[in-house]
Amino acid sequence: MYPIHDTDAQLLLATLIASKRRPAALSEIVAAAEFMGCPVTAPKAWASAFERFSTHGLLVAEGEGYVLTAVAQAMAGGLPRKAETDERVFLVREKLSAYKPLAESAPIEMSAEQFEAALAEHAALSQQGGKNLLMPKPKRDDDDRSRRPQGRRPFGNARRRS
């Protein structure tokens, strides 16, 4: 697959996260990209990556959403769990550069305007505070020591001396 850009790998990872249980809508893919730390800043580049993925048989439309094919899921399968996003993007880019499609598929027509509409929909959902599961969770202010009651031993009862 040539040429390979960072947006290709980011699209693959975002679609993998968003379509875990069901086909993902375009706004869910945008939300997953933002959750990963790779927000969609160039909708035209993401639209061209979307079309490349569909022509190379890595992304298919299923109902109202989009899912990765088994080949694309296998590319993202062996990634280290504790790796940073940049490292994961780099590893996926390597796998994408080694990928040779067997046959070309029909492209899914995607425009930059559709990505901009998905960005607007995601922004509206994030300001609304709805049930978007891909939004980061708020962090607690207290530290670990305040969770445990003071004066108790961490591994059981106090010792008895006889």
Number of C-alpha atoms within 10 A of each C-alpha: 13 10 9 14 16 16 23 23 22 27 23 27 24 23 27 22 19 24 18 11 9 11 20 25 20 21 22 25 28 29 30 26 23 18 16 19 13 19 16 21 11 12 19 17 18 23 22 17 23 23 18 22 23 22 18 18 20 20 25 20 15 13 10 9 16 22 24 24 15 11 14 22 17 12 19 19 11 10 14 11 7 8 10 11 14 14 13 19 24 15 17 24 21 14 16 21 13 11 15 10 13 8 9 11 16 12 17 17 11 15 16 15 12 16 22 18 14 21 22 14 16 20 14 12 16 15 8 10 9 10 9 13 12 18 16 10 7 6 6 6 6 8 7 7 8 8 8 10 9 9 7 10 11 10 6 7 8 10 7 5 4 3
